[in-house]
Amino acid sequence: MPTTVTAKSQVTIPKAVRDKAGIQPGDRVEVGLSSDGQITIDKVEKPLLEDPLETAITRIRERRIADKTRDPFFENMSTDEYMRFMRGDD
């Protein structure tokens, strides 16, 4: 089934293909290139359980960022200064 690549290098997976592959909005797919030059698109299955350590680390990072934003140190920063600080830019 032909489809067109947009100016942003995006393609629409035809509905018949999505239906057959069980791909729905919000699903993740992996795009690859086989040794013979064929483009492949595979549905990425969601893990059955989240990794508790990864979840805990993510929550700690989110809390640290939230705590820093309440610090008076940040009150006089411009948006650009704040973004440089959060990104770790010098």
Rosetta blueprint (number, residue, H / E / L):
1 M L
2 P L
3 T L
4 T L
5 V L
6 T L
7 A L
8 K L
9 S L
10 Q L
11 V L
12 T L
13 I L
14 P L
15 K H
16 A H
17 V H
18 R H
19 D H
20 K H
21 A H
22 G L
23 I L
24 Q L
25 P L
26 G L
27 D L
28 R E
29 V E
30 E E
31 V E
32 G E
33 L E
34 S L
35 S L
36 D L
37 G L
38 Q L
39 I E
40 T E
41 I E
42 D E
43 K E
44 V E
45 E L
46 K L
47 P L
48 L L
49 L L
50 E L
51 D L
52 P H
53 L H
54 E H
55 T H
56 A H
57 I H
58 T H
59 R H
60 I H
61 R H
62 E H
63 R H
64 R H
65 I H
66 A H
67 D H
68 K H
69 T H
70 R L
71 D L
72 P H
73 F H
74 F H
75 E L
76 N L
77 M L
78 S L
79 T H
80 D H
81 E H
82 Y H
83 M H
84 R H
85 F H
86 M H
87 R H
88 G L
89 D L
90 D L
